[in-house]
Amino acid sequence: AMDAAGISAQILSPNPLTYLHFIEPANAVAYCQRHNDELAEIVATYPDRFGGFAALPMQDPSSAAVELRRAIGELGLLGGYVSTDPGRPLDDSTLDEVYAMCVQLDAPLLLHPQPSGLDGPLRDPRMRRFDLDLVIEFSYEELIAVATVIFGGVLQRHPALDLCISHAGGSTPMHLAKLEKLAERRPSSPDWLREPGTFRRELAKLWFDLHVTGDDERRFAVSQLGTDRLVFGTNFAGWDGGVAESAGDLTEVLNANAATLFRLGERAPGLIT
């Protein structure tokens, strides 16, 4: 299937249905260890075609940092992959231990929404009608993640941290100008963020994958986010797979960006993630 899609290699990520960030911490640790061990076995079976991202028990940040170190140092995985809602705001100081470990290991952290109500609270029952959570709730969660990281100063505290948010940041491209004005004008905005241009500089530190559906949407996302920190993404073999499995004229730049974000080195030539 990858050959047919023109994808020479891809990096496998945890399933959003099984982030399990709200279960008892000891069970989460055991699950993530088992998940990452088995993922590493798959990657080792096809090392020229696959890389892998680690599941992390984010309800226990200290254990998440330890598991990230193990997954990268012992298993050869490339970074962590967690929910946009790990049970606490992304700017919560308790998560600084995880972010600091990413920086120490020189590894990226990727964020993707999970449907609510699986192992944690249901955010909005309306989202369950017509599977709207897979579009509306995900898009909302990604916007919240971008805003929380920027307004909460995560990249001020960890300037070398590489965070990548799925689906071009969800609703983010549609609201950039209003978020910028919010940063500059509202009293709830931190003082350091009110200087004109600061919000955009913080945004430029974030990475995004370009898994959006439709050529017009893709062009709009690129027009708002630029291409310097975009990588290719696809829900490969998923319900919306096959709709965005071509990078078109962005192939070269997205490959180069992936090589940078994922520290691929010699594995980089021809790679699309």
N, C-alpha and C positions, 0 to 999 in steps of 0.2 A: 504493500500500500504506500509506503514511503517512496519507493522507486517510482511508482505511478504518479505521485504528487511532486516529484522532482526534489525531494528532501533527502539529502545524503546522510544526515545525522540529526538527531533531536535529543533534547534533554527531558527526561520523564519527571513528572511532578506528582505529589500526593493528590489523591482525589478529594475535592472539597467536601464530599459527603462524609469523609472520615478524618477530618482534622481533630475532632474530639477534644476541643479546648475547654469543655465545661464538665468533663467527667472527673472522678476522683484522681488526684495527682499521681498516685502510685500506679494506677491502671494506665494513665496516659503515658507515663514514662515507659512502662513495659510494652505498651502498644507501639510507641514510636521506635523503640529499639528493634522490635521484631519487624516492623515495616521497613526500616532502613537496612537491616541485614538482608532482607529478601530483595529489596530494590537493588542493593549492591550486587547481589548474585546475578540478577538480570543484566545489569550493566556490564558485569565482567564477562558474561556469555557473548555479548556483542559489543566489545569496547570501541570498535570503529563506527558504530551506528548510534550508540546511546551514551548519555550521561545521566546523572540523577540529582534530584534535590531532596533534602532531608525533611521528614516530618519532625516537628518539635513540640514538646509538651509545654505550651506557653502558659498554662495555668500555674506552673512552677518555674519562673524565669531562671533560677539557678540551675535546675535540672535541664532546662532547655539549652542553656549555654554549655553545659557539660556534654549533652547529646550532640550538639552542633560540632564541638571539638572532636568527638569520637567519629561522627559521620564523615567529617572531612579528613581527619588525620589517619583514621584506621580503615575506613571503608572507601575512601576516594570519591565521595560525593562532592558536589560543587558549591553548595550553599544551602540555606534554609528556605522553606516554602510554607507559609502559614496564612491564617485567615486575616482579613482586614479587621475582624472583631475577635481578638484573642481573650475576651472576657474582661478587659480593662482598656481604657483609652490608649492609643498608640503612643501618646506622649507621656504616659505614666512613668514616673521615675523608676518603678520596679522593673521596667523593661530595659533600662539602660544597661543592665548586665548582659542581656542578649545582644544589644547593639554593639557594646564594647567588644564582645567576643567576635562578632562579625568583622570588626575593624582589625582586631588582633590577628585573626586568621586570614585576613584579606579575602573575605568571601561575601558575596551579595546575599541579600535577604529579599525574597519575593513575596508579595501580598496578593491574595485572591479571595474574594468573598466566599462564604459558605451559606447555604440556605439556613435560615433561622428555624428553630423549633425541632432540630434533630436531637442534639444532646443539651441544648440550652434553651433559653426563652424564645417564644415566637414573637417577632417584632410587630407584625401587622397581619391579622388573619386574611385581609383582602388580597395579600400577595399570593396566597395559596390557590386562589381561583385562577384557572387557566394557566397555571405555572408561571404567573407573572413575576415570582421571585427570581427566576432565572434571567430576567431582563431588568425589571424596574428595581428590585431590591439590590441586585448586584451592582447596578449602575449607581444607585444611591450610596451604597457602602464604599465604593471606590472613591466617590467624591468626598465623603466623610474622612476617608483615610488620607487623602491628599491634604485637605484642609487641616486636619488634626496634626499631621506631621509638620506642616509649615507653621501654623499659628502656635503650636505647642513647642516649637524650637528644637525639634529632634535633631535636625541637621546643624543647628548651632552648637549643640552639645557634642555631636559626633560628625564633624565635617567630612571625614573620610568614609562615612557609611554610604554604601550603594544600595538604595531601596528601589525596587522595581514593582510597579503597580499594574495590574492586569487591565485589559480591554481599553487601552488608551486613557486610563483614569476614569472610565465610566462617563458620568455626566460632567466631568471636569472641564473639557474643552468648551462646553456651552456656557460656562459660568465664570470664566477666567476674569473678564473685565469687572464683573460685580464682586468677585472675591478680592480683587486688587483694591477696589474702592472700600470694601469692608476693612481691609488691612490698614488703609490709610486714614479712614475717617471715624470708625466706630471706637468708642471708649473701651470696649472689651479687647481690642487688639493690643498686643504688647508694644511697648514704646519703641523697641528696636525695629519693629516691622512697619512702622508708620512712615518712614522715609520713602518718598516716591521711588519706585524701581526696585525696592528691596523684595517685595513679594515675588516679582518675576525672577529675580536672581535666585531666590530659594527654590522656586519651581524648576528652574533649569538644573538643579542638582539632582532631581528625581529622574528615574528611568521609567519607561512604560513599554508594555508590549502592544503590538498593533493588531491584536485579534479583535477587529470590529467587523460587522457584517455590512457589506455594500460598498461600492466604489465611492459614492458621494460621501458617506460617513468616513471612509478612510482618508479621502482628500481633505475633509474638514479637520479631522484629528491632526493630520500632518501640518495643515496651515496654522493651527493653534499651538502645537507643541514643538514644531520643528522636527528635524531628523537626527539631531546629534545624540539623543538618548532614547532612541526607539530600537526595539528588537522585534523580530517576527514572533508571532504566537499563534497557536491554533488549538482548538479543542479537538485534537486529532482523534477521529473515529467516534466523537461524541455527537450529540443530537444536532449541533450546529457545525459539525465538522464538514469540510468540503466546500464551504462557502468563502473561505478566506485563505486557502492554502496556495496562494500565489503572491509573491512579494512584488511582482512586476518590475518596474524600473528602479525599485528601491532595494533589490536583492543585494547588490554589492555593499551598500552602506549598512543595511541591516545585518549582514554577515559580519562585517567589520565591527559593528557595535556589539554583537553577541560575543565575539572573540574578546573584546575588552571587558565587558560586564562579567563574563563567566570565566575569565582568566584561562582561556583555552590554549594559548600558546601554539604548539605544533599541531593541535587538533583543529585549528581554525579553518584551513582552506576548504572552501566549498560548503561551509556549515550554515544551515538555516535551522533555527530552533522554533 
